[in-house]
């Protein structure tokens, strides 16, 4: 038989036959006087055995071992290959789950608890830009400290039930398209400072900031917020004059340092209200 006839009988391509030759799995016959390889019937049987093992998922590196094994060795090798294949199947299933998550928006790189929190914000009518800031901030946190996500999310879930905090989110959303001198930012700073102070007085300052986030991540999350929500930086400046500072990590500060500036801003707000 020619190589083409051999391939046809065994149900493979000529290229596959040559590949098995190169791997040393199928002996190459001598060439005839015309320069062609001629195969006998035994080559068909051997090639079919190679093809069957390869199609079953046996690595070509182990095909020769199985072809030469006795019954006991063959069974042990097959069991080992089956174990490897089952592990690969589990890994591929995990890949499929991850691929499916890629089409689900927030599910990419975020645990279900965080996705649920973001969905809750949307259901409450929070501006999508604020939701994106929350999402982008949680991505590095969840990647760095996945074991702490349930703890953080439990606290977030508790806080989001407070009407005052919801009102803060909604008011901030309304101010996103305004300039830094928008009086609503000053009003928002007043409301937020009062809310934080009330929490600190009732629950303790540890309740206000118990996330214990490492400084590099605090800076990263702050920058994400400020780049996406420019009014946020101005809001922090106003908040500092009211006794608190920080976006990701809240800290109490001496409000008297900015008292004069606060009075000037309050006067400007009152003037703006009269003009409206």
SERO-4910 file (N, C-alpha, C, O; in steps of 0.05 Angstrom, whole numbers):
BEGIN
 pado doro    nc1    nc2    nc3   cac1   cac2   cac3    cc1    cc2    cc3    oc1    oc2    oc3
  Unk    A     17    -24      0      0      0      0     17     25      0     39     25     12
  Unk    A      8     45    -13     21     72    -12     13     85     14     -5     76     28
  Unk    A     26    107     20     20    122     45     -9    133     44    -22    134     64
  Unk    A    -18    140     20    -45    150     17    -66    128     22    -86    133     35
  Unk    A    -60    104     12    -78     82     17    -79     74     46   -100     68     57
  Unk    A    -55     74     59    -54     68     87    -71     88    103    -87     79    120
  Unk    A    -67    113     98    -83    134    112   -112    130    108   -128    133    127
  Unk    A   -120    123     84   -149    119     78   -160     95     93   -182     97    105
  Unk    A   -146     73     94   -155     50    109   -157     55    139   -176     46    152
  Unk    A   -139     71    150   -139     76    179   -156    100    187   -161    104    211
  Unk    A   -166    115    167   -184    137    173   -169    161    184   -179    176    200
  Unk    A   -144    166    174   -129    189    182   -119    203    157   -124    194    135
  Unk    A   -105    225    161    -93    239    138    -64    230    133    -52    219    151
  Unk    A    -55    236    110    -27    230    103     -9    245    122     12    236    130
  Unk    A    -17    270    128     -1    287    146      1    274    173     22    275    186
  Unk    A    -21    261    183    -20    248    209     -1    224    208     14    220    228
  Unk    A     -1    209    186     17    186    184     46    196    186     62    184    201
  Unk    A     53    217    172     80    228    173     87    238    201    110    236    210
  Unk    A     67    250    214     71    260    242     78    236    260     96    238    277
  Unk    A     63    214    257     68    191    274     96    179    268    109    168    285
  Unk    A    104    181    243    131    173    236    151    190    251    171    179    262
  Unk    A    147    216    250    167    234    263    169    230    293    190    235    305
  Unk    A    147    221    305    146    216    334    157    188    341    159    182    364
  Unk    A    163    173    320    173    146    326    151    126    334    158    105    345
  Unk    A    126    132    329    104    115    337     99     93    315     91     71    322
  Unk    A    103    101    291     97     82    268    123     79    252    133     99    241
  Unk    A    133     55    251    158     51    236    155     58    207    134     53    195
  Unk    A    176     70    195    175     76    167    186     52    151    208     42    156
  Unk    A    171     44    131    180     21    115    202     30     95    206     54     90
  Unk    A    215     10     85    235     16     64    221     26     38    198     19     33
  Unk    A    235     41     23    224     50     -2    229     29    -24    249     15    -24
  Unk    A    211     28    -43    214      9    -65    233     21    -86    245     43    -82
  Unk    A    237      7   -108    256     16   -128    247     42   -142    263     56   -154
  Unk    A    221     49   -139    211     75   -150    214     98   -130    208    121   -137
  Unk    A    223     92   -105    226    112    -85    201    117    -68    200    136    -52
  Unk    A    181     99    -70    157    102    -54    158     83    -30    168     61    -32
  Unk    A    146     92     -8    143     75     15    120     56     10     99     64      0
  Unk    A    123     31     17    102     11     14     96     -1     41    114    -11     55
  Unk    A     70     -1     48     62    -10     74     47    -37     72     34    -42     51
  Unk    A     50    -54     93     35    -79     92     10    -76    110      5    -55    121
  Unk    A     -5    -98    112    -30    -97    127    -26    -92    157    -42    -80    170
  Unk    A     -2   -101    167      4    -96    195      5    -67    202     -1    -59    224
  Unk    A     14    -51    183     16    -22    188    -11    -10    191    -14      9    207
  Unk    A    -31    -21    178    -58    -11    181    -68    -16    209    -79      2    222
  Unk    A    -64    -40    220    -72    -47    247    -58    -29    267    -71    -18    286
  Unk    A    -32    -26    263    -16     -9    282    -25     20    282    -28     33    302
  Unk    A    -31     30    258    -39     58    255    -67     62    268    -72     83    280
  Unk    A    -84     43    265   -111     45    277   -109     45    307   -123     60    321
  Unk    A    -91     29    318    -87     29    347    -76     56    357    -85     66    377
  Unk    A    -57     67    342    -47     94    349    -69    115    348    -72    131    366
  Unk    A    -84    114    326   -106    133    323   -126    131    346   -135    151    357
  Unk    A   -133    106    353   -153    102    374   -143    113    401   -159    126    415
  Unk    A   -118    108    408   -108    119    433   -107    149    432   -113    163    452
  Unk    A    -98    161    410    -96    190    407   -124    203    410   -127    223    423
  Unk    A   -144    191    397   -171    202    398   -183    199    426   -201    214    433
  Unk    A   -173    180    441   -183    176    469   -171    196    488   -178    197    512
  Unk    A   -153    212    478   -141    233    495   -114    225    506   -103    239    523
  Unk    A   -103    202    497    -77    194    507    -55    212    494    -54    214    469
  Unk    A    -38    225    510    -17    241    498      1    224    480      6    201    487
  Unk    A     10    235    458     27    220    440     52    210    454     63    189    446
  Unk    A     61    225    474     85    217    488     81    191    503    101    177    509
  Unk    A     56    183    508     51    158    523     40    136    505     35    114    514
  Unk    A     34    142    480     23    122    462     42     98    459     33     75    460
  Unk    A     68    104    455     87     82    451     87     64    476     88     39    474
  Unk    A     85     76    500     85     61    525     61     42    526     64     19    534
  Unk    A     38     52    518     14     35    519     14     13    497      4     -9    502
  Unk    A     25     20    475     27      0    453     44    -24    461     40    -47    452
  Unk    A     64    -19    478     82    -40    486     76    -52    514     89    -71    522
  Unk    A     55    -42    527     49    -51    554     34    -77    554     20    -84    535
  Unk    A     37    -92    577     21   -116    580     -6   -108    592    -11    -84    596
  Unk    A    -23   -126    598    -50   -120    606    -50   -104    632    -65    -84    634
  Unk    A    -34   -111    652    -34    -97    677    -23    -69    675    -34    -50    686
  Unk    A     -1    -67    660     11    -41    655     -8    -22    640    -10      2    645
  Unk    A    -21    -34    620    -40    -19    604    -63     -8    622    -70     16    619
  Unk    A    -74    -24    639    -96    -16    657    -87      7    675   -102     26    679
  Unk    A    -63      4    686    -52     25    704    -48     51    689    -54     73    700
  Unk    A    -37     49    665    -32     73    650    -58     87    642    -60    111    643
  Unk    A    -78     71    634   -104     82    627   -117     96    651   -129    118    648
  Unk    A   -115     84    674   -126     96    698   -113    123    704   -126    142    712
  Unk    A    -87    124    701    -72    149    705    -80    170    685    -84    194    692
  Unk    A    -83    162    660    -91    182    639   -120    191    644   -126    215    640
  Unk    A   -137    173    653   -165    181    659   -166    201    682   -181    220    681
  Unk    A   -149    197    702   -148    217    724   -139    244    714   -151    265    722
  Unk    A   -119    245    696   -110    270    685   -132    283    668   -136    307    670
  Unk    A   -146    267    653   -167    278    636   -190    290    653   -201    311    646
  Unk    A   -197    276    675   -218    287    692   -210    313    705   -226    331    708
  Unk    A   -184    316    712   -174    341    722   -176    363    701   -183    386    707
  Unk    A   -169    356    676   -171    376    655   -200    384    649   -205    408    644
  Unk    A   -218    365    652   -246    372    647   -256    391    669   -270    410    662
  Unk    A   -248    386    694   -256    405    715   -244    433    710   -258    453    714
  Unk    A   -219    434    701   -207    460    696   -221    474    672   -225    498    673
  Unk    A   -227    459    652   -241    471    629   -269    481    637   -279    501    626
  Unk    A   -282    466    655   -308    475    664   -305    502    679   -323    519    677
  Unk    A   -284    504    695   -279    530    709   -274    552    688   -283    575    692
  Unk    A   -260    545    667   -255    565    646   -282    573    633   -286    597    627
  Unk    A   -299    554    628   -325    560    616   -341    579    635   -354    597    625
  Unk    A   -340    574    660   -355    591    679   -344    619    679   -359    639    680
  Unk    A   -317    621    677   -305    648    676   -312    662    650   -318    686    650
  Unk    A   -312    647    628   -319    659    602   -348    669    603   -354    691    593
  Unk    A   -365    653    615   -394    661    617   -396    687    634   -413    703    628
  Unk    A   -379    690    653   -380    714    670   -371    739    655   -379    761    661
  Unk    A   -354    735    634   -345    758    618   -368    773    605   -367    797    601
  Unk    A   -389    758    599   -412    770    586   -432    783    605   -452    794    598
  Unk    A   -425    781    631   -444    790    651   -436    816    664   -446    823    685
  Unk    A   -419    832    651   -412    859    660   -397    858    687   -374    851    687
  Unk    A   -411    866    708   -399    869    734   -387    843    745   -370    843    762
  Unk    A   -397    820    734   -387    795    744   -358    790    738   -345    773    751
  Unk    A   -347    805    719   -318    801    713   -301    811    736   -303    834    744
  Unk    A   -286    793    748   -266    799    769   -279    807    795   -265    817    813
  Unk    A   -305    803    798   -318    810    823   -333    786    835   -346    771    820
  Unk    A   -332    783    861   -348    761    873   -378    768    874   -385    791    871
  Unk    A   -395    747    877   -424    752    876   -434    772    896   -453    787    891
  Unk    A   -421    773    920   -431    792    940   -429    821    930   -447    837    935
  Unk    A   -406    827    917   -402    855    907   -422    860    884   -433    882    883
  Unk    A   -425    841    867   -444    844    844   -472    850    855   -486    867    845
  Unk    A   -480    836    876   -506    840    888   -508    868    900   -529    881    898
  Unk    A   -487    878    912   -487    905    923   -490    926    901   -505    945    904
  Unk    A   -475    922    879   -478    941    856   -506    941    845   -516    962    838
  Unk    A   -517    918    842   -545    916    832   -564    930    851   -583    943    842
  Unk    A   -559    928    877   -576    942    897   -574    973    893   -594    987    895
  Unk    A   -549    983    888   -546   1011    883   -562   1020    859   -575   1041    860
  Unk    A   -561   1004    838   -576   1011    814   -606   1012    819   -620   1029    810
  Unk    A   -615    992    834   -644    990    841   -653   1014    857   -676   1022    855
  Unk    A   -635   1026    872   -641   1049    888   -640   1075    872   -647   1097    882
  Unk    A   -632   1073    846   -631   1097    829   -604   1112    830   -603   1135    822
  Unk    A   -583   1099    840   -557   1113    842   -546   1116    814   -548   1098    797
  Unk    A   -534   1139    809   -522   1146    783   -502   1124    775   -486   1115    791
  Unk    A   -503   1116    750   -486   1094    740   -456   1101    742   -440   1083    746
  Unk    A   -449   1126    741   -421   1134    744   -411   1128    773   -388   1120    777
  Unk    A   -429   1132    792   -421   1125    819   -419   1095    823   -401   1085    837
  Unk    A   -437   1081    810   -436   1051    811   -410   1041    799   -398   1023    810
  Unk    A   -401   1054    777   -376   1046    764   -352   1051    783   -333   1035    784
  Unk    A   -353   1073    797   -331   1079    816   -330   1057    838   -309   1048    845
  Unk    A   -354   1050    848   -355   1029    868   -344   1003    857   -328    989    869
  Unk    A   -353    996    832   -344    971    820   -313    971    816   -300    951    823
  Unk    A   -303    993    804   -274    993    799   -257    993    824   -235    982    825
  Unk    A   -268   1004    845   -254   1004    871   -253    976    883   -233    969    896
  Unk    A   -275    961    879   -276    935    891   -260    914    876   -252    894    888
  Unk    A   -254    919    851   -238    899    835   -211    894    848   -204    871    853
  Unk    A   -194    915    852   -168    909    865   -170    899    893   -154    882    902
  Unk    A   -190    909    908   -194    899    936   -200    870    936   -189    854    952
  Unk    A   -219    861    919   -227    833    919   -205    815    909   -202    793    918
  Unk    A   -188    826    891   -165    810    881   -144    807    903   -131    786    905
  Unk    A   -140    828    919   -119    828    939   -127    814    965   -111    800    977
  Unk    A   -152    818    973   -161    807    999   -188    793    995   -208    802   1007
  Unk    A   -190    772    979   -216    759    975   -229    748   1000   -254    747   1002
  Unk    A   -213    741   1020   -224    729   1044   -239    750   1061   -254    743   1079
  Unk    A   -234    776   1056   -247    797   1071   -272    808   1058   -287    824   1071
  Unk    A   -277    801   1033   -300    811   1019   -326    806   1033   -342    825   1036
  Unk    A   -332    782   1043   -357    778   1058   -361    796   1081   -383    807   1086
  Unk    A   -339    801   1096   -340    819   1119   -347    848   1110   -364    861   1121
  Unk    A   -333    857   1090   -337    884   1080   -365    887   1068   -379    907   1073
  Unk    A   -374    867   1054   -400    868   1041   -423    867   1062   -444    879   1058
  Unk    A   -419    853   1084   -439    852   1105   -443    880   1116   -465    889   1122
  Unk    A   -421    895   1120   -423    922   1130   -436    941   1109   -452    957   1116
  Unk    A   -428    937   1084   -440    954   1063   -470    949   1061   -486    967   1058
  Unk    A   -478    923   1063   -506    917   1062   -522    929   1084   -545    937   1081
  Unk    A   -509    931   1108   -522    943   1131   -525    973   1127   -546    985   1132
  Unk    A   -504    986   1116   -504   1015   1113   -524   1024   1091   -536   1045   1094
  Unk    A   -526   1008   1070   -543   1016   1048   -573   1016   1055   -589   1025   1039
  Unk    A   -580   1006   1078   -608   1007   1086   -614   1033   1100   -638   1039   1105
  Unk    A   -594   1049   1105   -598   1075   1118   -607   1096   1098   -593   1101   1079
  Unk    A   -631   1108   1101   -641   1128   1082   -623   1151   1079   -621   1163   1057
  Unk    A   -608   1159   1100   -590   1182   1098   -567   1176   1079   -559   1193   1063
  Unk    A   -556   1152   1080   -535   1145   1062   -545   1143   1033   -531   1151   1015
  Unk    A   -568   1132   1030   -580   1131   1003   -584   1159    992   -578   1164    968
  Unk    A   -593   1177   1008   -597   1204   1000   -571   1217    992   -569   1233    974
  Unk    A   -549   1210   1006   -522   1220   1000   -515   1211    971   -505   1227    955
  Unk    A   -518   1185    966   -512   1175    939   -528   1190    917   -517   1198    897
  Unk    A   -554   1193    922   -571   1206    902   -564   1235    898   -563   1245    876
  Unk    A   -558   1250    920   -550   1278    918   -524   1281    904   -521   1299    887
  Unk    A   -505   1263    909   -479   1264    896   -483   1260    866   -470   1273    849
  Unk    A   -501   1242    858   -507   1237    830   -517   1262    817   -511   1267    794
  Unk    A   -534   1277    830   -545   1301    819   -524   1323    815   -527   1340    798
  Unk    A   -503   1322    831   -482   1342    830   -459   1336    811   -441   1352    807
  Unk    A   -460   1312    798   -437   1304    782   -432   1321    758   -410   1325    749
  Unk    A   -454   1333    746   -451   1349    722   -449   1378    729   -451   1395    711
  Unk    A   -444   1384    754   -442   1412    762   -413   1421    766   -396   1403    767
  Unk    A   -408   1446    768   -382   1457    773   -374   1455    802   -391   1449    819
  Unk    A   -349   1460    808   -339   1457    836   -353   1477    855   -353   1473    879
  Unk    A   -363   1499    844   -376   1519    862   -406   1514    864   -421   1532    874
  Unk    A   -415   1491    855   -444   1485    857   -451   1484    887   -439   1469    902
  Unk    A   -470   1500    895   -478   1501    923   -487   1474    934   -486   1469    958
  Unk    A   -496   1456    916   -505   1430    926   -482   1413    937   -487   1396    954
  Unk    A   -457   1419    928   -434   1405    940   -430   1413    969   -424   1396    986
  Unk    A   -434   1439    974   -432   1448   1002   -454   1436   1019   -449   1427   1041
  Unk    A   -478   1436   1008   -501   1424   1023   -495   1394   1028   -501   1383   1049
  Unk    A   -484   1381   1007   -478   1352   1010   -456   1348   1031   -458   1329   1046
  Unk    A   -436   1365   1031   -415   1363   1051   -427   1366   1080   -419   1351   1098
  Unk    A   -446   1384   1083   -459   1388   1109   -474   1362   1117   -471   1353   1140
  Unk    A   -489   1352   1098   -505   1328   1104   -487   1304   1110   -492   1288   1129
  Unk    A   -465   1301   1094   -448   1278   1098   -433   1280   1124   -430   1260   1138
  Unk    A   -423   1304   1130   -408   1307   1156   -426   1301   1179   -418   1288   1199
  Unk    A   -451   1311   1178   -470   1305   1200   -476   1276   1202   -478   1265   1224
  Unk    A   -478   1262   1180   -484   1233   1180   -461   1218   1192   -465   1201   1209
  Unk    A   -436   1224   1183   -412   1210   1193   -409   1215   1223   -403   1197   1238
  Unk    A   -413   1240   1231   -409   1247   1259   -430   1232   1277   -423   1223   1298
  Unk    A   -454   1231   1267   -475   1216   1281   -468   1187   1285   -471   1175   1306
  Unk    A   -458   1175   1263   -449   1147   1265   -427   1143   1285   -427   1124   1300
  Unk    A   -407   1161   1284   -384   1159   1301   -393   1163   1331   -382   1149   1348
  Unk    A   -411   1181   1335   -421   1186   1363   -437   1162   1373   -435   1155   1397
  Unk    A   -453   1150   1356   -470   1129   1365   -456   1101   1365   -461   1085   1383
  Unk    A   -440   1097   1345   -428   1070   1342   -398   1069   1348   -386   1048   1351
  Unk    A   -385   1093   1351   -356   1093   1354   -342   1098   1328   -352   1091   1307
  Unk    A   -319   1111   1330   -304   1118   1305   -295   1093   1291   -291   1093   1266
  Unk    A   -291   1071   1305   -284   1046   1292   -305   1036   1273   -299   1023   1253
  Unk    A   -330   1043   1278   -352   1036   1260   -351   1051   1234   -358   1041   1213
  Unk    A   -343   1077   1236   -342   1094   1213   -320   1084   1193   -325   1084   1169
  Unk    A   -298   1075   1204   -277   1065   1186   -264   1040   1198   -244   1042   1212
  Unk    A   -276   1018   1193   -266    993   1204   -256    974   1181   -251    951   1186
  Unk    A   -253    985   1157   -246    968   1134   -217    960   1135   -209    939   1124
  Unk    A   -199    975   1149   -171    968   1151   -159    963   1124   -146    942   1120
  Unk    A   -162    981   1106   -151    978   1079   -123    990   1078   -118   1011   1090
  Unk    A   -105    976   1065    -77    984   1065    -74   1011   1049    -88   1015   1030
  Unk    A    -56   1029   1058    -53   1055   1046    -50   1055   1016    -63   1072   1003
  Unk    A    -34   1037   1003    -33   1038    974    -60   1035    960    -65   1047    940
  Unk    A    -76   1017    972   -103   1013    960   -121   1036    966   -139   1042    949
  Unk    A   -118   1049    988   -134   1073    994   -128   1095    973   -146   1107    962
  Unk    A   -102   1099    967    -94   1119    947   -105   1111    919   -115   1128    905
  Unk    A   -103   1085    912   -113   1076    887   -143   1081    884   -152   1091    863
  Unk    A   -158   1073    904   -187   1076    903   -195   1106    903   -214   1113    889
  Unk    A   -181   1122    918   -186   1151    918   -182   1162    890   -198   1178    880
  Unk    A   -160   1154    877   -154   1165    850   -175   1156    830   -183   1171    812
  Unk    A   -185   1131    833   -206   1121    815   -231   1138    818   -243   1146    798
  Unk    A   -237   1145    843   -261   1162    848   -257   1190    837   -275   1201    824
  Unk    A   -234   1202    842   -230   1229    834   -228   1232    804   -237   1252    792
  Unk    A   -217   1212    790   -215   1213    761   -242   1210    748   -247   1222    727
  Unk    A   -259   1193    760   -285   1188    748   -306   1208    757   -324   1216    741
  Unk    A   -304   1217    782   -323   1236    793   -308   1261    803   -302   1263    826
  Unk    A   -301   1280    785   -286   1304    793   -298   1318    817   -282   1328    834
  Unk    A   -325   1321    820   -335   1334    844   -327   1321    870   -328   1333    892
  Unk    A   -319   1296    869   -312   1282    894   -288   1294    907   -288   1296    932
  Unk    A   -269   1304    892   -245   1317    904   -253   1342    918   -244   1348    940
  Unk    A   -271   1357    906   -280   1382    918   -297   1376    943   -295   1390    963
  Unk    A   -312   1354    942   -328   1346    965   -310   1339    989   -317   1346   1012
  Unk    A   -288   1326    984   -270   1319   1005   -258   1344   1018   -254   1345   1042
  Unk    A   -251   1364   1001   -241   1389   1012   -261   1402   1031   -254   1412   1052
  Unk    A   -286   1402   1022   -307   1414   1039   -312   1397   1064   -316   1408   1086
  Unk    A   -310   1371   1061   -314   1354   1084   -293   1357   1105   -298   1356   1129
  Unk    A   -268   1363   1096   -246   1366   1115   -251   1390   1134   -242   1389   1157
  Unk    A   -264   1410   1123   -270   1434   1139   -293   1429   1158   -300   1447   1174
  Unk    A   -304   1406   1157   -327   1399   1174   -320   1376   1193   -338   1364   1205
  Unk    A   -294   1370   1195   -285   1351   1215   -278   1324   1206   -271   1307   1222
  Unk    A   -280   1318   1179   -274   1292   1169   -258   1294   1143   -262   1314   1128
  Unk    A   -242   1275   1137   -227   1275   1112   -225   1246   1102   -228   1227   1116
  Unk    A   -221   1244   1076   -218   1218   1063   -242   1210   1047   -265   1218   1054
  Unk    A   -237   1194   1027   -259   1184   1010   -263   1154   1016   -284   1144   1024
  Unk    A   -241   1139   1012   -242   1111   1018   -238   1105   1047   -251   1088   1059
  Unk    A   -220   1120   1060   -215   1117   1088   -222   1143   1103   -209   1163   1099
  Unk    A   -242   1142   1119   -251   1166   1134   -235   1169   1160   -230   1150   1174
  Unk    A   -227   1194   1165   -212   1201   1189   -222   1227   1200   -228   1246   1185
  Unk    A   -223   1229   1226   -231   1254   1239   -208   1273   1239   -185   1266   1245
  Unk    A   -214   1299   1233   -193   1320   1234   -203   1343   1250   -227   1344   1257
  Unk    A   -186   1362   1255   -193   1386   1270   -207   1405   1251   -195   1417   1233
  Unk    A   -233   1409   1254   -248   1427   1236   -242   1456   1239   -248   1472   1221
  Unk    A   -229   1464   1261   -225   1493   1266   -204   1504   1246   -204   1528   1241
  Unk    A   -188   1487   1235   -167   1496   1216   -180   1508   1191   -169   1526   1178
  Unk    A   -204   1498   1184   -217   1508   1160   -242   1523   1166   -259   1527   1148
  Unk    A   -245   1532   1190   -271   1545   1198   -276   1570   1182   -299   1575   1174
  Unk    A   -255   1587   1179   -259   1612   1165   -268   1607   1136   -286   1620   1126
  Unk    A   -255   1588   1123   -262   1581   1096   -290   1571   1094   -305   1577   1075
  Unk    A   -298   1555   1114   -325   1544   1114   -346   1566   1116   -367   1566   1103
  Unk    A   -341   1586   1133   -360   1608   1136   -362   1624   1110   -384   1632   1102
  Unk    A   -340   1627   1096   -341   1642   1071   -357   1626   1050   -373   1638   1035
  Unk    A   -353   1600   1050   -368   1584   1031   -398   1584   1037   -415   1585   1019
  Unk    A   -404   1582   1063   -432   1583   1071   -446   1609   1063   -469   1609   1055
  Unk    A   -431   1631   1066   -441   1657   1058   -446   1657   1027   -467   1667   1018
  Unk    A   -428   1646   1012   -431   1644    983   -455   1628    976   -470   1634    957
  Unk    A   -460   1606    990   -483   1589    985   -509   1604    990   -528   1603    974
  Unk    A   -510   1619   1012   -534   1634   1019   -539   1656    997   -562   1660    989
  Unk    A   -517   1669    988   -520   1689    967   -531   1676    941   -548   1688    927
  Unk    A   -521   1652    935   -530   1638    911   -559   1631    913   -574   1633    893
  Unk    A   -568   1623    937   -596   1615    941   -614   1639    937   -636   1637    925
  Unk    A   -605   1663    947   -622   1687    944   -624   1694    914   -645   1703    905
  Unk    A   -602   1690    899   -602   1697    871   -621   1678    856   -633   1687    836
  Unk    A   -622   1653    864   -640   1634    851   -669   1640    857   -687   1626    848
***
